[in-house]
Amino acid sequence: MLSPRISINISGSDYSDFLAECDSQNLTPEEKIREIITCYVILRRNRRKLPQKVLDPFLDVEKRSNLRH
């Protein structure tokens, strides 16, 4: 069975940082992406169970990232 393919555009320096993070955790990029997606899904599923102030820092990563640019 073929895995689904996802294409995204990121800067070279962001990709280098991501690869360095993967390497520091002894994970392949695919394993790290799977970990990120799994954590995101768990957070979203538990959103109703946890106080919003606990989840905001994790769920608003994209918003914070956009503020830096």
All heavy atoms as a GROMACS GRO file, in nm:
protein
  569
    1MET      N    1   0.084  -0.117   0.000
    1MET     CA    2   0.000   0.000   0.000
    1MET      C    3   0.089   0.125   0.000
    1MET      O    4   0.184   0.134   0.076
    1MET     CB    5  -0.089  -0.001   0.124
    1MET     CG    6  -0.179   0.119   0.133
    1MET     SD    7  -0.309   0.107   0.256
    1MET     CE    8  -0.219   0.124   0.407
    2LEU      N    9   0.059   0.219  -0.086
    2LEU     CA   10   0.135   0.342  -0.094
    2LEU      C   11   0.091   0.439   0.014
    2LEU      O   12  -0.027   0.449   0.046
    2LEU     CB   13   0.114   0.409  -0.230
    2LEU     CG   14   0.173   0.335  -0.350
    2LEU    CD1   15   0.132   0.405  -0.478
    2LEU    CD2   16   0.324   0.330  -0.339
    3SER      N   17   0.187   0.510   0.069
    3SER     CA   18   0.156   0.613   0.168
    3SER      C   19   0.109   0.737   0.095
    3SER      O   20   0.154   0.767  -0.015
    3SER     CB   21   0.281   0.648   0.249
    3SER     OG   22   0.327   0.537   0.320
    4PRO      N   23   0.017   0.812   0.158
    4PRO     CA   24  -0.026   0.938   0.094
    4PRO      C   25   0.090   1.035   0.090
    4PRO      O   26   0.179   1.034   0.175
    4PRO     CB   27  -0.137   0.989   0.186
    4PRO     CG   28  -0.122   0.916   0.313
    4PRO     CD   29  -0.048   0.790   0.285
    5ARG      N   30   0.091   1.120  -0.010
    5ARG     CA   31   0.198   1.218  -0.025
    5ARG      C   32   0.144   1.356   0.007
    5ARG      O   33   0.035   1.393  -0.036
    5ARG     CB   34   0.254   1.216  -0.164
    5ARG     CG   35   0.319   1.084  -0.197
    5ARG     CD   36   0.409   1.098  -0.318
    5ARG     NE   37   0.464   0.968  -0.350
    5ARG     CZ   38   0.586   0.929  -0.315
    5ARG    NH1   39   0.662   1.009  -0.247
    5ARG    NH2   40   0.630   0.811  -0.347
    6ILE      N   41   0.222   1.430   0.082
    6ILE     CA   42   0.187   1.567   0.117
    6ILE      C   43   0.304   1.655   0.075
    6ILE      O   44   0.419   1.625   0.106
    6ILE     CB   45   0.164   1.580   0.269
    6ILE    CG1   46   0.049   1.493   0.313
    6ILE    CG2   47   0.138   1.726   0.306
    6ILE    CD1   48   0.032   1.485   0.464
    7SER      N   49   0.275   1.762   0.005
    7SER     CA   50   0.379   1.857  -0.035
    7SER      C   51   0.354   1.990   0.034
    7SER      O   52   0.241   2.039   0.036
    7SER     CB   53   0.376   1.880  -0.186
    7SER     OG   54   0.406   1.760  -0.253
    8ILE      N   55   0.460   2.045   0.092
    8ILE     CA   56   0.450   2.176   0.155
    8ILE      C   57   0.571   2.259   0.113
    8ILE      O   58   0.675   2.205   0.079
    8ILE     CB   59   0.443   2.168   0.309
    8ILE    CG1   60   0.566   2.096   0.365
    8ILE    CG2   61   0.316   2.098   0.354
    8ILE    CD1   62   0.579   2.102   0.515
    9ASN      N   63   0.555   2.388   0.117
    9ASN     CA   64   0.666   2.478   0.085
    9ASN      C   65   0.717   2.540   0.215
    9ASN      O   66   0.640   2.602   0.288
    9ASN     CB   67   0.621   2.589  -0.010
    9ASN     CG   68   0.587   2.536  -0.146
    9ASN    OD1   69   0.656   2.449  -0.197
    9ASN    ND2   70   0.481   2.587  -0.205
   10ILE      N   71   0.845   2.519   0.244
   10ILE     CA   72   0.908   2.582   0.360
   10ILE      C   73   1.045   2.632   0.317
   10ILE      O   74   1.102   2.585   0.218
   10ILE     CB   75   0.920   2.487   0.481
   10ILE    CG1   76   1.003   2.362   0.446
   10ILE    CG2   77   0.784   2.446   0.534
   10ILE    CD1   78   1.032   2.274   0.565
   11SER      N   79   1.096   2.728   0.392
   11SER     CA   80   1.227   2.782   0.356
   11SER      C   81   1.336   2.679   0.383
   11SER      O   82   1.319   2.587   0.463
   11SER     CB   83   1.255   2.909   0.435
   11SER     OG   84   1.281   2.878   0.570
   12GLY      N   85   1.448   2.697   0.318
   12GLY     CA   86   1.561   2.608   0.337
   12GLY      C   87   1.611   2.607   0.480
   12GLY      O   88   1.647   2.503   0.534
   13SER      N   89   1.612   2.725   0.542
   13SER     CA   90   1.661   2.732   0.681
   13SER      C   91   1.564   2.664   0.776
   13SER      O   92   1.605   2.599   0.873
   13SER     CB   93   1.687   2.876   0.724
   13SER     OG   94   1.568   2.952   0.722
   14ASP      N   95   1.431   2.677   0.751
   14ASP     CA   96   1.333   2.608   0.835
   14ASP      C   97   1.350   2.457   0.822
   14ASP      O   98   1.342   2.383   0.920
   14ASP     CB   99   1.190   2.647   0.799
   14ASP     CG  100   1.152   2.785   0.846
   14ASP    OD1  101   1.223   2.840   0.934
   14ASP    OD2  102   1.051   2.839   0.798
   15TYR      N  103   1.372   2.410   0.699
   15TYR     CA  104   1.391   2.268   0.677
   15TYR      C  105   1.518   2.219   0.745
   15TYR      O  106   1.519   2.112   0.808
   15TYR     CB  107   1.394   2.234   0.528
   15TYR     CG  108   1.396   2.086   0.501
   15TYR    CD1  109   1.288   2.006   0.537
   15TYR    CD2  110   1.506   2.026   0.443
   15TYR    CE1  111   1.289   1.869   0.515
   15TYR    CE2  112   1.509   1.889   0.420
   15TYR     CZ  113   1.400   1.811   0.455
   15TYR     OH  114   1.403   1.676   0.435
   16SER      N  115   1.623   2.297   0.738
   16SER     CA  116   1.749   2.260   0.806
   16SER      C  117   1.729   2.251   0.956
   16SER      O  118   1.778   2.158   1.021
   16SER     CB  119   1.858   2.362   0.775
   16SER     OG  120   1.891   2.358   0.639
   17ASP      N  121   1.653   2.346   1.012
   17ASP     CA  122   1.622   2.342   1.155
   17ASP      C  123   1.541   2.218   1.191
   17ASP      O  124   1.565   2.153   1.292
   17ASP     CB  125   1.546   2.468   1.199
   17ASP     CG  126   1.631   2.593   1.195
   17ASP    OD1  127   1.755   2.581   1.188
   17ASP    OD2  128   1.573   2.703   1.199
   18PHE      N  129   1.445   2.186   1.104
   18PHE     CA  130   1.362   2.067   1.127
   18PHE      C  131   1.447   1.940   1.122
   18PHE      O  132   1.435   1.853   1.209
   18PHE     CB  133   1.251   2.060   1.022
   18PHE     CG  134   1.166   1.938   1.031
   18PHE    CD1  135   1.075   1.921   1.136
   18PHE    CD2  136   1.178   1.837   0.937
   18PHE    CE1  137   0.997   1.807   1.145
   18PHE    CE2  138   1.100   1.723   0.945
   18PHE     CZ  139   1.010   1.708   1.050
   19LEU      N  140   1.536   1.931   1.024
   19LEU     CA  141   1.624   1.814   1.015
   19LEU      C  142   1.716   1.803   1.137
   19LEU      O  143   1.740   1.693   1.187
   19LEU     CB  144   1.707   1.819   0.887
   19LEU     CG  145   1.632   1.796   0.757
   19LEU    CD1  146   1.729   1.806   0.639
   19LEU    CD2  147   1.561   1.662   0.757
   20ALA      N  148   1.764   1.917   1.186
   20ALA     CA  149   1.850   1.916   1.305
   20ALA      C  150   1.771   1.866   1.426
   20ALA      O  151   1.824   1.789   1.508
   20ALA     CB  152   1.904   2.055   1.332
   21GLU      N  153   1.645   1.908   1.437
   21GLU     CA  154   1.560   1.861   1.547
   21GLU      C  155   1.536   1.711   1.536
   21GLU      O  156   1.543   1.639   1.636
   21GLU     CB  157   1.426   1.937   1.544
   21GLU     CG  158   1.334   1.903   1.658
   21GLU     CD  159   1.386   1.947   1.795
   21GLU    OE1  160   1.471   2.038   1.802
   21GLU    OE2  161   1.343   1.887   1.894
   22CYS      N  162   1.510   1.663   1.416
   22CYS     CA  163   1.492   1.519   1.394
   22CYS      C  164   1.617   1.444   1.436
   22CYS      O  165   1.609   1.342   1.507
   22CYS     CB  166   1.462   1.490   1.247
   22CYS     SG  167   1.306   1.555   1.187
   23ASP      N  168   1.731   1.492   1.392
   23ASP     CA  169   1.859   1.428   1.422
   23ASP      C  170   1.885   1.426   1.573
   23ASP      O  171   1.930   1.325   1.626
   23ASP     CB  172   1.971   1.501   1.350
   23ASP     CG  173   2.102   1.426   1.360
   23ASP    OD1  174   2.104   1.304   1.332
   23ASP    OD2  175   2.202   1.489   1.398
   24SER      N  176   1.853   1.534   1.642
   24SER     CA  177   1.878   1.540   1.786
   24SER      C  178   1.792   1.440   1.862
   24SER      O  179   1.826   1.400   1.973
   24SER     CB  180   1.854   1.681   1.840
   24SER     OG  181   1.716   1.712   1.843
   25GLN      N  182   1.680   1.400   1.802
   25GLN     CA  183   1.591   1.303   1.865
   25GLN      C  184   1.603   1.164   1.805
   25GLN      O  185   1.525   1.074   1.835
   25GLN     CB  186   1.446   1.352   1.855
   25GLN     CG  187   1.421   1.480   1.930
   25GLN     CD  188   1.277   1.526   1.918
   25GLN    OE1  189   1.187   1.451   1.881
   25GLN    NE2  190   1.254   1.651   1.951
   26ASN      N  191   1.702   1.148   1.717
   26ASN     CA  192   1.725   1.020   1.649
   26ASN      C  193   1.600   0.970   1.576
   26ASN      O  194   1.566   0.852   1.583
   26ASN     CB  195   1.776   0.913   1.747
   26ASN     CG  196   1.911   0.946   1.801
   26ASN    OD1  197   1.999   0.991   1.727
   26ASN    ND2  198   1.929   0.929   1.930
   27LEU      N  199   1.532   1.063   1.508
   27LEU     CA  200   1.413   1.030   1.431
   27LEU      C  201   1.436   1.067   1.285
   27LEU      O  202   1.509   1.162   1.256
   27LEU     CB  203   1.291   1.108   1.483
   27LEU     CG  204   1.245   1.080   1.624
   27LEU    CD1  205   1.137   1.180   1.664
   27LEU    CD2  206   1.194   0.938   1.637
   28THR      N  207   1.371   0.994   1.195
   28THR     CA  208   1.370   1.035   1.055
   28THR      C  209   1.270   1.148   1.042
   28THR      O  210   1.182   1.166   1.128
   28THR     CB  211   1.328   0.919   0.963
   28THR    OG1  212   1.191   0.886   0.992
   28THR    CG2  213   1.416   0.796   0.981
   29PRO      N  214   1.278   1.228   0.935
   29PRO     CA  215   1.178   1.333   0.916
   29PRO      C  216   1.035   1.277   0.914
   29PRO      O  217   0.944   1.338   0.969
   29PRO     CB  218   1.216   1.395   0.781
   29PRO     CG  219   1.363   1.372   0.771
   29PRO     CD  220   1.385   1.237   0.835
   30GLU      N  221   1.018   1.161   0.853
   30GLU     CA  222   0.885   1.100   0.848
   30GLU      C  223   0.835   1.065   0.988
   30GLU      O  224   0.718   1.086   1.020
   30GLU     CB  225   0.887   0.974   0.760
   30GLU     CG  226   0.911   1.002   0.614
   30GLU     CD  227   1.058   1.017   0.578
   30GLU    OE1  228   1.147   1.002   0.666
   30GLU    OE2  229   1.085   1.045   0.460
   31GLU      N  230   0.924   1.010   1.072
   31GLU     CA  231   0.885   0.976   1.209
   31GLU      C  232   0.849   1.101   1.289
   31GLU      O  233   0.753   1.101   1.366
   31GLU     CB  234   0.998   0.900   1.280
   31GLU     CG  235   1.021   0.761   1.226
   31GLU     CD  236   1.151   0.700   1.276
   31GLU    OE1  237   1.248   0.774   1.305
   31GLU    OE2  238   1.155   0.575   1.286
   32LYS      N  239   0.925   1.208   1.270
   32LYS     CA  240   0.899   1.332   1.342
   32LYS      C  241   0.766   1.394   1.299
   32LYS      O  242   0.688   1.440   1.382
   32LYS     CB  243   1.014   1.432   1.321
   32LYS     CG  244   1.000   1.557   1.403
   32LYS     CD  245   1.003   1.527   1.552
   32LYS     CE  246   0.988   1.651   1.635
   32LYS     NZ  247   0.968   1.622   1.777
   33ILE      N  248   0.738   1.393   1.169
   33ILE     CA  249   0.611   1.445   1.120
   33ILE      C  250   0.496   1.362   1.175
   33ILE      O  251   0.393   1.417   1.217
   33ILE     CB  252   0.609   1.449   0.966
   33ILE    CG1  253   0.707   1.557   0.918
   33ILE    CG2  254   0.468   1.473   0.912
   33ILE    CD1  255   0.732   1.555   0.769
   34ARG      N  256   0.512   1.231   1.177
   34ARG     CA  257   0.408   1.144   1.234
   34ARG      C  258   0.385   1.178   1.381
   34ARG      O  259   0.272   1.186   1.428
   34ARG     CB  260   0.448   0.997   1.218
   34ARG     CG  261   0.337   0.901   1.258
   34ARG     CD  262   0.375   0.756   1.232
   34ARG     NE  263   0.402   0.732   1.092
   34ARG     CZ  264   0.522   0.697   1.042
   34ARG    NH1  265   0.624   0.679   1.122
   34ARG    NH2  266   0.539   0.678   0.913
   35GLU      N  267   0.494   1.203   1.456
   35GLU     CA  268   0.484   1.241   1.597
   35GLU      C  269   0.410   1.374   1.613
   35GLU      O  270   0.324   1.388   1.699
   35GLU     CB  271   0.624   1.251   1.657
   35GLU     CG  272   0.626   1.291   1.802
   35GLU     CD  273   0.768   1.307   1.852
   35GLU    OE1  274   0.822   1.419   1.841
   35GLU    OE2  275   0.824   1.208   1.901
   36ILE      N  276   0.444   1.470   1.529
   36ILE     CA  277   0.379   1.602   1.535
   36ILE      C  278   0.229   1.589   1.508
   36ILE      O  279   0.147   1.645   1.580
   36ILE     CB  280   0.445   1.698   1.435
   36ILE    CG1  281   0.588   1.731   1.480
   36ILE    CG2  282   0.362   1.825   1.417
   36ILE    CD1  283   0.672   1.799   1.374
   37ILE      N  284   0.193   1.515   1.404
   37ILE     CA  285   0.052   1.497   1.370
   37ILE      C  286  -0.021   1.425   1.482
   37ILE      O  287  -0.132   1.465   1.521
   37ILE     CB  288   0.037   1.422   1.236
   37ILE    CG1  289   0.087   1.511   1.122
   37ILE    CG2  290  -0.107   1.379   1.213
   37ILE    CD1  291   0.101   1.441   0.989
   38THR      N  292   0.038   1.322   1.537
   38THR     CA  293  -0.024   1.248   1.647
   38THR      C  294  -0.049   1.338   1.767
   38THR      O  295  -0.158   1.337   1.825
   38THR     CB  296   0.063   1.128   1.688
   38THR    OG1  297   0.079   1.042   1.574
   38THR    CG2  298   0.001   1.049   1.801
   39CYS      N  299   0.050   1.418   1.804
   39CYS     CA  300   0.033   1.511   1.917
   39CYS      C  301  -0.077   1.611   1.889
   39CYS      O  302  -0.160   1.640   1.976
   39CYS     CB  303   0.164   1.584   1.946
   39CYS     SG  304   0.291   1.478   2.017
   40TYR      N  305  -0.081   1.663   1.768
   40TYR     CA  306  -0.184   1.761   1.732
   40TYR      C  307  -0.323   1.698   1.741
   40TYR      O  308  -0.415   1.758   1.797
   40TYR     CB  309  -0.158   1.813   1.590
   40TYR     CG  310  -0.260   1.915   1.548
   40TYR    CD1  311  -0.250   2.048   1.589
   40TYR    CD2  312  -0.368   1.879   1.467
   40TYR    CE1  313  -0.343   2.141   1.551
   40TYR    CE2  314  -0.462   1.973   1.429
   40TYR     CZ  315  -0.449   2.104   1.471
   40TYR     OH  316  -0.543   2.196   1.434
   41VAL      N  317  -0.338   1.577   1.688
   41VAL     CA  318  -0.468   1.510   1.692
   41VAL      C  319  -0.511   1.483   1.835
   41VAL      O  320  -0.627   1.507   1.872
   41VAL     CB  321  -0.463   1.378   1.610
   41VAL    CG1  322  -0.586   1.293   1.634
   41VAL    CG2  323  -0.447   1.409   1.462
   42ILE      N  324  -0.419   1.439   1.920
   42ILE     CA  325  -0.452   1.414   2.060
   42ILE      C  326  -0.496   1.543   2.128
   42ILE      O  327  -0.596   1.545   2.201
   42ILE     CB  328  -0.332   1.351   2.134
   42ILE    CG1  329  -0.311   1.207   2.086
   42ILE    CG2  330  -0.352   1.355   2.286
   42ILE    CD1  331  -0.180   1.145   2.131
   43LEU      N  332  -0.424   1.652   2.104
   43LEU     CA  333  -0.463   1.780   2.163
   43LEU      C  334  -0.602   1.823   2.116
   43LEU      O  335  -0.683   1.870   2.196
   43LEU     CB  336  -0.361   1.888   2.128
   43LEU     CG  337  -0.230   1.883   2.205
   43LEU    CD1  338  -0.130   1.979   2.144
   43LEU    CD2  339  -0.254   1.915   2.352
   44ARG      N  340  -0.628   1.810   1.988
   44ARG     CA  341  -0.759   1.850   1.935
   44ARG      C  342  -0.870   1.764   1.994
   44ARG      O  343  -0.975   1.816   2.029
   44ARG     CB  344  -0.761   1.840   1.783
   44ARG     CG  345  -0.667   1.933   1.712
   44ARG     CD  346  -0.702   2.076   1.729
   44ARG     NE  347  -0.826   2.106   1.661
   44ARG     CZ  348  -0.876   2.226   1.645
   44ARG    NH1  349  -0.812   2.330   1.692
   44ARG    NH2  350  -0.989   2.245   1.583
   45ARG      N  351  -0.847   1.635   2.009
   45ARG     CA  352  -0.950   1.546   2.064
   45ARG      C  353  -0.977   1.576   2.212
   45ARG      O  354  -1.088   1.558   2.260
   45ARG     CB  355  -0.907   1.400   2.050
   45ARG     CG  356  -0.916   1.351   1.910
   45ARG     CD  357  -0.871   1.207   1.900
   45ARG     NE  358  -0.874   1.162   1.761
   45ARG     CZ  359  -0.807   1.058   1.716
   45ARG    NH1  360  -0.732   0.987   1.798
   45ARG    NH2  361  -0.816   1.023   1.590
   46ASN      N  362  -0.874   1.620   2.282
   46ASN     CA  363  -0.888   1.647   2.425
   46ASN      C  364  -0.920   1.793   2.456
   46ASN      O  365  -0.924   1.832   2.571
   46ASN     CB  366  -0.762   1.605   2.499
   46ASN     CG  367  -0.748   1.455   2.502
   46ASN    OD1  368  -0.841   1.384   2.534
   46ASN    ND2  369  -0.631   1.406   2.466
   47ARG      N  370  -0.942   1.872   2.355
   47ARG     CA  371  -0.964   2.014   2.372
   47ARG      C  372  -1.076   2.044   2.471
   47ARG      O  373  -1.065   2.134   2.553
   47ARG     CB  374  -0.995   2.078   2.238
   47ARG     CG  375  -1.000   2.227   2.243
   47ARG     CD  376  -1.016   2.285   2.105
   47ARG     NE  377  -0.954   2.415   2.107
   47ARG     CZ  378  -0.921   2.485   2.004
   47ARG    NH1  379  -0.944   2.437   1.884
   47ARG    NH2  380  -0.867   2.603   2.016
   48ARG      N  381  -1.183   1.969   2.464
   48ARG     CA  382  -1.297   1.991   2.554
   48ARG      C  383  -1.267   1.949   2.697
   48ARG      O  384  -1.330   1.996   2.790
   48ARG     CB  385  -1.419   1.916   2.503
   48ARG     CG  386  -1.476   1.977   2.378
   48ARG     CD  387  -1.602   1.906   2.334
   48ARG     NE  388  -1.598   1.898   2.188
   48ARG     CZ  389  -1.622   1.791   2.119
   48ARG    NH1  390  -1.657   1.680   2.177
   48ARG    NH2  391  -1.614   1.793   1.988
   49LYS      N  392  -1.171   1.860   2.715
   49LYS     CA  393  -1.142   1.807   2.848
   49LYS      C  394  -1.044   1.894   2.927
   49LYS      O  395  -1.039   1.887   3.049
   49LYS     CB  396  -1.083   1.666   2.837
   49LYS     CG  397  -1.178   1.566   2.776
   49LYS     CD  398  -1.109   1.432   2.761
   49LYS     CE  399  -1.194   1.336   2.681
   49LYS     NZ  400  -1.123   1.210   2.660
   50LEU      N  401  -0.962   1.973   2.856
   50LEU     CA  402  -0.860   2.053   2.923
   50LEU      C  403  -0.897   2.201   2.919
   50LEU      O  404  -0.961   2.247   2.825
   50LEU     CB  405  -0.725   2.034   2.853
   50LEU     CG  406  -0.665   1.895   2.862
   50LEU    CD1  407  -0.543   1.886   2.772
   50LEU    CD2  408  -0.628   1.860   3.004
   51PRO      N  409  -0.855   2.275   3.019
   51PRO     CA  410  -0.881   2.420   3.015
   51PRO      C  411  -0.815   2.481   2.891
   51PRO      O  412  -0.704   2.443   2.854
   51PRO     CB  413  -0.814   2.473   3.142
   51PRO     CG  414  -0.789   2.353   3.227
   51PRO     CD  415  -0.784   2.233   3.137
   52GLN      N  416  -0.883   2.574   2.828
   52GLN     CA  417  -0.831   2.635   2.706
   52GLN      C  418  -0.695   2.699   2.726
   52GLN      O  419  -0.609   2.691   2.639
   52GLN     CB  420  -0.931   2.740   2.654
   52GLN     CG  421  -0.899   2.788   2.515
   52GLN     CD  422  -0.902   2.677   2.412
   52GLN    OE1  423  -0.989   2.590   2.416
   52GLN    NE2  424  -0.807   2.677   2.321
   53LYS      N  425  -0.670   2.759   2.841
   53LYS     CA  426  -0.541   2.825   2.864
   53LYS      C  427  -0.425   2.727   2.862
   53LYS      O  428  -0.312   2.764   2.833
   53LYS     CB  429  -0.542   2.905   2.994
   53LYS     CG  430  -0.556   2.822   3.118
   53LYS     CD  431  -0.562   2.910   3.241
   53LYS     CE  432  -0.582   2.823   3.363
   53LYS     NZ  433  -0.598   2.900   3.483
   54VAL      N  434  -0.450   2.599   2.890
   54VAL     CA  435  -0.346   2.497   2.883
   54VAL      C  436  -0.315   2.462   2.738
   54VAL      O  437  -0.200   2.440   2.700
   54VAL     CB  438  -0.388   2.371   2.961
   54VAL    CG1  439  -0.290   2.257   2.939
   54VAL    CG2  440  -0.402   2.401   3.109
   55LEU      N  441  -0.419   2.458   2.655
   55LEU     CA  442  -0.401   2.415   2.516
   55LEU      C  443  -0.355   2.525   2.422
   55LEU      O  444  -0.289   2.498   2.323
   55LEU     CB  445  -0.534   2.360   2.463
   55LEU     CG  446  -0.580   2.228   2.523
   55LEU    CD1  447  -0.715   2.190   2.466
   55LEU    CD2  448  -0.481   2.118   2.500
   56ASP      N  449  -0.388   2.650   2.451
   56ASP     CA  450  -0.357   2.759   2.358
   56ASP      C  451  -0.212   2.762   2.312
   56ASP      O  452  -0.187   2.777   2.192
   56ASP     CB  453  -0.395   2.894   2.419
   56ASP     CG  454  -0.545   2.921   2.406
   56ASP    OD1  455  -0.611   2.852   2.326
   56ASP    OD2  456  -0.593   3.010   2.478
   57PRO      N  457  -0.114   2.747   2.400
   57PRO     CA  458   0.025   2.752   2.351
   57PRO      C  459   0.057   2.642   2.250
   57PRO      O  460   0.140   2.661   2.162
   57PRO     CB  461   0.108   2.734   2.478
   57PRO     CG  462   0.017   2.773   2.589
   57PRO     CD  463  -0.122   2.738   2.544
   58PHE      N  464  -0.011   2.529   2.258
   58PHE     CA  465   0.017   2.419   2.167
   58PHE      C  466  -0.061   2.432   2.037
   58PHE      O  467  -0.012   2.397   1.931
   58PHE     CB  468  -0.017   2.285   2.233
   58PHE     CG  469   0.065   2.257   2.353
   58PHE    CD1  470   0.014   2.276   2.481
   58PHE    CD2  471   0.196   2.213   2.342
   58PHE    CE1  472   0.090   2.253   2.593
   58PHE    CE2  473   0.273   2.189   2.453
   58PHE     CZ  474   0.219   2.208   2.579
   59LEU      N  475  -0.183   2.483   2.045
   59LEU     CA  476  -0.268   2.489   1.927
   59LEU      C  477  -0.244   2.615   1.844
   59LEU      O  478  -0.282   2.620   1.729
   59LEU     CB  479  -0.415   2.482   1.968
   59LEU     CG  480  -0.456   2.350   2.035
   59LEU    CD1  481  -0.601   2.356   2.078
   59LEU    CD2  482  -0.433   2.232   1.945
   60ASP      N  483  -0.184   2.716   1.901
   60ASP     CA  484  -0.164   2.842   1.830
   60ASP      C  485  -0.022   2.861   1.781
   60ASP      O  486   0.024   2.972   1.763
   60ASP     CB  487  -0.203   2.960   1.920
   60ASP     CG  488  -0.353   2.964   1.944
   60ASP    OD1  489  -0.427   2.910   1.861
   60ASP    OD2  490  -0.394   3.022   2.045
   61VAL      N  491   0.048   2.752   1.754
   61VAL     CA  492   0.186   2.759   1.706
   61VAL      C  493   0.192   2.834   1.574
   61VAL      O  494   0.279   2.919   1.553
   61VAL     CB  495   0.247   2.618   1.692
   61VAL    CG1  496   0.379   2.622   1.621
   61VAL    CG2  497   0.261   2.554   1.829
   62GLU      N  498   0.098   2.806   1.484
   62GLU     CA  499   0.099   2.874   1.353
   62GLU      C  500   0.077   3.023   1.371
   62GLU      O  501   0.143   3.104   1.308
   62GLU     CB  502  -0.009   2.815   1.264
   62GLU     CG  503  -0.009   2.876   1.125
   62GLU     CD  504  -0.109   2.812   1.033
   62GLU    OE1  505  -0.107   2.688   1.021
   62GLU    OE2  506  -0.188   2.886   0.974
   63LYS      N  507  -0.013   3.062   1.459
   63LYS     CA  508  -0.040   3.204   1.482
   63LYS      C  509   0.086   3.273   1.536
   63LYS      O  510   0.124   3.379   1.491
   63LYS     CB  511  -0.155   3.221   1.582
   63LYS     CG  512  -0.192   3.367   1.605
   63LYS     CD  513  -0.291   3.382   1.719
   63LYS     CE  514  -0.427   3.333   1.679
   63LYS     NZ  515  -0.528   3.356   1.785
   64ARG      N  516   0.154   3.210   1.631
   64ARG     CA  517   0.277   3.268   1.687
   64ARG      C  518   0.385   3.277   1.582
   64ARG      O  519   0.461   3.372   1.576
   64ARG     CB  520   0.326   3.188   1.807
   64ARG     CG  521   0.241   3.208   1.930
   64ARG     CD  522   0.300   3.132   2.043
   64ARG     NE  523   0.321   2.995   1.998
   64ARG     CZ  524   0.366   2.898   2.074
   64ARG    NH1  525   0.399   2.919   2.196
   64ARG    NH2  526   0.383   2.778   2.028
   65SER      N  527   0.393   3.175   1.496
   65SER     CA  528   0.494   3.173   1.392
   65SER      C  529   0.471   3.289   1.296
   65SER      O  530   0.565   3.353   1.251
   65SER     CB  531   0.488   3.040   1.317
   65SER     OG  532   0.577   3.041   1.210
   66ASN      N  533   0.345   3.316   1.262
   66ASN     CA  534   0.314   3.424   1.170
   66ASN      C  535   0.346   3.561   1.230
   66ASN      O  536   0.379   3.654   1.158
   66ASN     CB  537   0.166   3.420   1.129
   66ASN     CG  538   0.138   3.303   1.036
   66ASN    OD1  539   0.226   3.253   0.968
   66ASN    ND2  540   0.013   3.259   1.034
   67LEU      N  541   0.338   3.574   1.362
   67LEU     CA  542   0.368   3.700   1.426
   67LEU      C  543   0.516   3.735   1.418
   67LEU      O  544   0.555   3.850   1.418
   67LEU     CB  545   0.325   3.697   1.574
   67LEU     CG  546   0.175   3.692   1.600
   67LEU    CD1  547   0.149   3.677   1.751
   67LEU    CD2  548   0.106   3.818   1.549
   68ARG      N  549   0.602   3.633   1.409
   68ARG     CA  550   0.746   3.653   1.402
   68ARG      C  551   0.791   3.704   1.266
   68ARG      O  552   0.897   3.759   1.251
   68ARG     CB  553   0.820   3.524   1.435
   68ARG     CG  554   0.812   3.490   1.581
   68ARG     CD  555   0.899   3.370   1.606
   68ARG     NE  556   0.819   3.277   1.682
   68ARG     CZ  557   0.838   3.148   1.686
   68ARG    NH1  558   0.935   3.093   1.618
   68ARG    NH2  559   0.763   3.069   1.758
   69HIS      N  560   0.711   3.680   1.163
   69HIS     CA  561   0.753   3.716   1.026
   69HIS      C  562   0.714   3.854   0.990
   69HIS      O  563   0.649   3.930   1.026
   69HIS     CB  564   0.692   3.618   0.924
   69HIS     CG  565   0.742   3.478   0.945
   69HIS    ND1  566   0.861   3.435   0.891
   69HIS    CD2  567   0.691   3.375   1.013
   69HIS    CE1  568   0.878   3.308   0.925
   69HIS    NE2  569   0.778   3.270   0.999
   0.00000   0.00000   0.00000
